[in-house]
Amino acid sequence: MVYPEKTDAARMDLANRLFFKLYQCTNMLHKTGTRAVEDEGLTTQQWAVLGALSRPEAQGGMSVGDLARYLMVSRQNLSGLLSRMARDGHLKLVADARDRRAKLVTMSPNGRRVWQQDAQPKIRAYYEAALTDFSTGDLTHTLHYLLKLLGNMEKIDAGTPDEMEDKP
């Protein structure tokens, strides 16, 4: 016979361990990832911004709001980061031709060079080291479950009514 309270307790213990490991992984990503690209004057947050702007669909730039939504950060947290990156010559912040009140974020020529020539080889080496002993199947499964978790968290963020209710 299955005892629900024991099953629930075991599930919550696993959930606690999972989220704590995600927290530790995030902290280690910031620490070791930044170390991997610090010679280029980058942090993991700046790496994420340049990565977002390097995508083909972002070639014309992105609004600050769209970039914040893509990175899942607040505009306020992104604003200071973008200012520092523009100051350091990695980005350009220009008025959006469609809406002069909005800023469009693009990679500067220097930022594109840093991203493509300097940072990319180090990022690839970092990925290889961090993913040692991961098979292609492991990567596929991990990505699947992270996307599933992220989708559930997005529902919580959006305030979907049933995401916090106890489920039988």
C-alpha positions in Angstrom: 0.0 0.0 0.0 1.2 3.5 -0.8 0.9 6.1 1.9 0.2 9.5 0.4 1.9 11.5 3.1 5.2 9.5 2.7 5.0 9.8 -1.1 4.3 13.6 -0.8 7.2 13.9 1.7 9.6 12.0 -0.6 8.4 14.2 -3.6 9.0 17.4 -1.6 12.5 16.1 -0.5 13.4 15.4 -4.1 12.0 18.8 -5.2 14.0 20.6 -2.5 17.2 18.8 -3.6 16.5 19.5 -7.3 15.9 23.2 -6.8 18.9 23.5 -4.5 21.1 21.8 -7.2 19.7 24.2 -9.8 20.6 27.1 -7.5 24.1 25.7 -7.0 24.5 25.2 -10.8 23.4 28.8 -11.4 26.0 30.1 -9.0 28.7 27.9 -10.4 27.8 29.0 -13.9 28.3 32.6 -12.9 31.5 31.9 -11.2 33.2 29.5 -13.6 31.6 30.9 -16.8 32.7 34.4 -15.9 36.2 33.1 -15.3 36.1 31.5 -18.8 35.5 34.9 -20.5 36.9 37.4 -18.1 39.9 38.1 -20.3 37.5 39.5 -22.8 36.0 41.8 -20.2 32.8 39.8 -20.0 30.6 38.3 -17.3 28.0 35.5 -17.8 25.3 38.1 -17.9 27.1 40.0 -20.7 27.8 36.7 -22.4 24.0 36.1 -22.4 23.3 39.5 -23.8 25.8 39.1 -26.6 24.5 35.6 -27.3 20.9 36.9 -27.6 22.0 39.7 -29.9 24.1 37.3 -32.1 21.0 35.2 -33.1 19.9 35.7 -36.8 16.5 37.0 -35.7 18.2 39.8 -33.7 20.4 41.1 -36.5 18.5 44.4 -36.7 18.8 44.8 -32.9 16.3 44.2 -30.1 14.3 46.6 -28.0 15.3 46.7 -24.4 11.9 45.2 -23.5 12.2 42.4 -26.0 15.7 41.6 -24.8 14.6 41.6 -21.1 11.7 39.2 -22.0 14.0 36.9 -23.9 16.6 36.8 -21.1 13.8 36.6 -18.5 15.1 39.5 -16.4 13.6 42.8 -15.4 14.2 45.9 -17.5 15.7 47.5 -14.4 18.3 44.8 -14.0 19.1 44.8 -17.7 19.4 48.6 -17.9 22.5 49.0 -15.8 24.1 46.0 -17.6 23.4 47.5 -21.0 24.8 50.9 -20.0 28.1 49.2 -18.8 28.3 47.2 -22.0 27.7 50.3 -24.2 30.4 52.1 -22.1 32.8 49.3 -22.7 32.1 49.4 -26.5 30.3 46.0 -26.8 26.8 47.5 -27.6 25.1 50.4 -29.2 21.9 51.8 -27.8 20.0 53.8 -30.4 16.6 55.3 -30.7 14.2 52.8 -32.4 13.1 54.3 -35.8 9.6 53.0 -35.2 9.3 54.4 -31.7 11.7 57.2 -30.8 11.0 56.7 -27.1 12.3 53.1 -27.2 15.9 52.1 -27.3 17.2 49.5 -29.8 20.1 47.4 -28.6 22.6 46.2 -31.2 26.1 44.7 -31.0 28.8 47.2 -31.9 31.5 46.1 -34.4 33.9 45.7 -31.4 31.2 43.7 -29.5 30.7 41.4 -32.5 34.5 40.9 -32.8 34.8 40.1 -29.1 31.9 37.7 -29.3 32.9 35.9 -32.5 36.7 35.8 -32.3 37.6 36.1 -28.7 34.7 34.7 -26.5 33.3 31.9 -28.7 36.4 29.6 -28.6 36.5 30.0 -24.8 32.8 29.4 -24.4 33.0 26.2 -26.5 35.9 25.0 -24.4 33.8 25.8 -21.3 30.8 23.8 -22.6 33.1 20.9 -23.4 34.6 20.9 -19.9 31.2 21.4 -18.1 29.5 18.7 -20.2 32.2 16.1 -19.9 30.7 12.6 -19.8 27.3 13.8 -21.1 26.1 11.9 -24.1 24.0 13.4 -26.8 21.0 11.6 -25.2 21.9 13.1 -21.8 21.9 16.6 -23.3 18.6 16.0 -25.1 16.9 14.7 -21.9 18.4 17.5 -19.8 17.2 20.1 -22.2 13.7 18.5 -22.4 13.3 18.6 -18.6 14.7 22.1 -18.2 12.3 23.4 -20.9 9.4 21.6 -19.1 10.4 23.1 -15.8 10.9 26.6 -17.4 7.4 26.3 -18.9 5.9 25.6 -15.5 7.8 28.5 -13.9 6.6 30.8 -16.7 3.0 29.8 -15.8 3.7 30.7 -12.2 5.2 34.1 -13.3 2.2 34.8 -15.4 -0.1 34.1 -12.5 -1.9 31.2 -14.0 -4.6 30.4 -11.4 -4.1 26.7 -11.0 -0.3 26.5 -10.8 0.0 26.8 -7.1 -3.0 24.6 -6.1 -2.3 21.3 -4.4 -2.6 18.6 -6.9 -3.9 15.1 -6.0 
